[in-house]
Amino acid sequence: MRQIRITRWQDGAMSRVEDLVAAEGLLIVEFTSNSGFSAAVSLEQVQPFVFGHLLSEGIINHKEEVLEYRQWPESGGRIRAVVRLANGISLPRSMHIGTECGPVGRLAREFSVTPIKPMPLITAQSLLQIPRVLNDQMEDFQTTGAYHYAFLLSSNREIIAHAKDIGRHNAVDKVIGEVLIAERSFAELILFTTGRVTVDLVGKCLRCGIPLLVSRSAALFGAVTLARQYNLGLVGFLRGSRFNVYSGEELIITQY
């Protein structure tokens, strides 16, 4: 975050005040095969973002496929990273990743996605408690109103990984990368995001094997359609004492 001087209208008058704003930077990722991509991101948890993006976009399937990773800061708020991948992995042409709607174009190696096997995962009462559990972890949003957050949680609401970024897709890639680097399983984890749910986010969960995707915001029709096709649990509008289950009702335990 950066502190800047602004003019604020409040209680019928203008005043000059100090305020905190979210700061983005440019990440430049180069593969040793002369391909790569750039991304506008919040410049923390950079390595987890890179690993998580490679996994969630289908470029790698395992951590071991990243043979070498190096990063260093450059002038002008930039970070450069060099990645060496295992032989035989097909790479995309150079592209830019924005902060709001994920990749521009297709950054993926084609592979089949295995449908989720729906199994009881979390009670409805525990699901309702998730926003309250996470509220203290989102102070920077309260300060700036500019960050998206993503969390990977266990069924008992233990926070396994969390991240913030100016883009909701970037935050999701960061928590996926944290779990990948830690060599933990995604099979019984819950992904919570503060942003609306799009097809891209559903695809990331399916590629990683995350069974339940939860948001405090809306789910788009395309995301619901894809989630239902592959049995992904999808919950939206998790607020107060209510939520919508769009797909994967079997994962939500409603009776004792």
C-alpha positions, 0 to 999 in steps of 0.5 A, a space after each residue: 500500500 502507499 500513503 498519498 495526499 487526497 481531497 475528501 468531501 465529507 459532511 458538506 466540506 472539502 478537506 485535504 487528508 492522508 489516505 492509503 491506496 492499493 499499489 500494483 506493480 508489473 511482474 515479468 515472467 520469462 521461461 528459459 524457452 524464450 516464452 513468458 508472460 507479464 502480469 499486473 499484480 500486488 508485489 507480494 507472494 510473487 513466487 506462489 502466484 507464479 506457481 499457482 498460475 502455472 498449475 491453475 492454467 494447466 501449464 504444469 500438473 505438479 510442482 516438480 515440473 518447475 525445475 528452477 525459479 529465480 526472481 529479483 526486483 527491478 526499477 520502477 516497481 517491477 519484478 522479473 522472474 525466470 522459470 525453467 520447466 521440464 522438457 516437453 511442456 508446451 508453452 504459450 506465446 508472450 501475453 499480458 495478464 490483467 487484474 480483473 478478468 484473468 488471462 487475455 486469451 488461452 494460457 493453458 496446456 490442454 488436458 482432460 479435467 476429472 469430474 469432482 466426486 461429491 462427498 460431504 465436506 462442511 456443514 451449513 452452519 460452519 459455512 455461514 461462519 466463514 466470513 466471520 472467521 476471515 473478517 480479521 484477515 481482510 484489514 487492507 480491504 477495510 483500509 483501501 477498499 481496493 483488494 480482493 482476497 482468496 483463502 483456502 480452508 479446511 472443512 473445520 475452517 482452518 486457514 491453510 493459505 490466504 492472499 490479497 491482490 488487486 485482481 481476484 484471479 491473482 489472489 486465487 493463484 497465490 493461494 493455490 501456489 502456496 499449497 502447491 509449494 507446501 506439497 499439500 493436497 487440494 482434495 478436501 479444501 474450500 476456496 473462498 473468494 471475495 470476487 464474483 465467480 467466473 468460468 475462469 475461477 471454476 476452471 482453476 478449481 477443477 484443474 487443481 482438484 478443489 471440490 468447493 468454491 465459495 464467494 460472498 458475491 455472485 456466480 455468473 451463468 457460465 460458471 454455474 454451467 461448468 461447475 454442474 458439468 464437473 460436479 464442483 461445489 459452488 456457493 455464492 452470496 455467502 452473507 449473514 444467515 444465507 447463501 446460494 448453492 448453485 452446484 454440489 449440494 452433496 458437499 453441504 451437510 444440512 442434517 445431523 
